[in-house]
Amino acid sequence: MIKDLFKKARYISVPLAQRVRKASEIDLPPDLYCLCSGCKKMVFRDDYENARKVCPLCGRHERLSAPERVLITADHGSFTPLFDELSSADPLGFPGYSQKIEVLQKRTGLREAVVTGRCTIEGAPAMLAVMDSRFLMASMGSVVGEKLTRLFEQAIGEKLPVIVFAASGGARMQEGVLSLMQMAKVSGAVGAHSAAGGLYITVLTDPTTGGVTASFAMLGDIILSEPGALIGFTGRRVIEGTIRQKLPDDFQSAEFQRAHGFVDRIVPRAQMRETLGKLLKWHTK
C-alpha cells in the first residue's frame, strides 16, 4: 500500500565495539595490504614498499634486513662482500647455540649478524657494514667483531671511509667474555683508522643498544640516525631502578639523543643515500 512507503524504518542499535574490529582482525589479502606496527593501521603494500618500508600514515621506519639496506644504499651493482666466509663457532659449548646459528643461517641467508663489503655511494667509494637484527638481534659476537675489525683494517690499506649501519641488542651472551672483548677490539680498529686520517660515519637504526652503543656505534666522526630509532645502553627499568627517577617518555629515542647532543642529525630513510653521498664527497680528497 501507498502508506507503507512513508513508514519510518526501525534500526537495531549495535554497540560500537561490536561494529568496529581491530585492523589485525580484518581479513584482507596479504599481498594488497599490510599492518603498520606503529599506528596499527592498514596501508597499501605497494605504497609501503615504495617508501622503503616507511609507513605513509605515521612515518614509522620499519626495520630492514642487511640485504635490503645494502640495496637501497650502495650504487647498483657496486657492492662486493668481504669476509663472508667467517662463521660463529661455539667456544663455550653453550647449550643449543650451534643449532640456533644453523637455523638462522638458513632462515636469513646470512652467515653472521653483520654484512661487510666495499661499494660506492653516489659515486663515492667506501667500506660498508650493515648489521641485521634478524640474526640473534644483531648481537655482537666474536665473528661480528672480527668482520668489523678487518673492515677497518682494509679501509686503512685502501684509504677509504667506513660507514656502519648499527643495529643490535648488545653483546652475545652465548660467547661470554669473548663477546665483550669485541668492544675494545673494534674500538681499537676505529682508533687506528682515525689516526690514519679515515672518515668514519655511523648510522644508528632501530634498535642500537648494549655493548654496540657503548663502543663503536658512538665513535663515528659523524653520527646519523633514522627517525624514531631506539638508542641506548641499558633498559629503561634498570636505569629508573638505579637512579630512582621517572624517565621522560621519549627517553632513548633518536629525537631525545639528538636534543642532548649524542646524534648529529636525524635523516629520513628516503634521504639517507643522498646524505651519505654528500658527506663522502665533502670529506674525501
Secondary structure, 3 states (H helix, E strand, C coil): CHHHHHCCCCCCCCCHHHHCCCHHHCCCCCCCEEECCCCCCEEEHHHHHHCCCECCCCCCECCCCHHHHHHHHCCCCCCEECCCCCCCCCCCCCCCHHHHHHHHHHHHCCCCCEEEEEEEECCEEEEEEEECCCCHHHCECHHHHHHHHHHHHHHHHHCCCEEEEEEECCECHHHCHHHHHHHHHHHHHHHHHHHCCCCEEEEEEEEECHHHHCCHHHCCCEEEECCCCEECCCCHHHHHHHHCCCCCCCCCEHHHHHHCCCCCEECCHHHHHHHHHHHHHHHCC
